[in-house]
Amino acid sequence: MSDPFFFGYGSLVNRSTHRYGEAYHARVSGWRRVWRHTWLREMAFLSVEPAAGIELDGLIAAVPGGDWGALDEREQGYRRHRLEGGLAHAATRAVTAEIYAVPDSHAGPPGQLNPILLSYLDVVVQGYLREFGEAGAERFFETTRGWDAPVADDRSAPLYPRAQRLTARERGLVDAALATLGVRVLGR
């Protein structure tokens, strides 16, 4: 039996945030990224919801031995859903994959009290830049819903536990995209 895979569409696209070595570019159809607040966390996080006609770039990575424990702990507040179709990938073998989503039962839209952390967004965009280039980062912004939520600027003292150091160019791309979208950045 081969190892199962997860489909990463947010911070899991940034290989610096995990140790899942067998990872491949992938695309899933029928899902859209959305910013969600979960009552289990203080800040907003990316989730996905079914959406016909939308395709998301991301990474699939093998979960050795099907040991989901560490990943489920990291993704606390999410539930795994088996992808039953719509997955295209660069792996050279058959893949079964699961995707994490915040359940509607304990989710809501982000707001002033639970904004998007800039340190988290930076990690996600850095992953897309490294894996898919500037065009991939642009597609990330285009295929994500919920940009009416505020973003808290925590770059100088990151609250996101897997924060990464970005180059000036990477920071500039994130800041320019937020400005284009008209996102309100708190703390600036």
Secondary structure, 3 states (H helix, E strand, C coil): CCCCEEEECCHHHCHHHCCCCCEEEEEEEEEEEEEEEECCCCCEEEEEEEEEEEEEEEEEEECHHHCCHHHHHHCCCCEEEECCCCEEECCCCCCCEEEEECCHHHEECCECCECEEHHHHHHHHHHHHHHHHHHHHHHHHHCEECCCCCEECCCCCCCCCCCCCCCHHHHHHHHHHHHHHCCCEECC
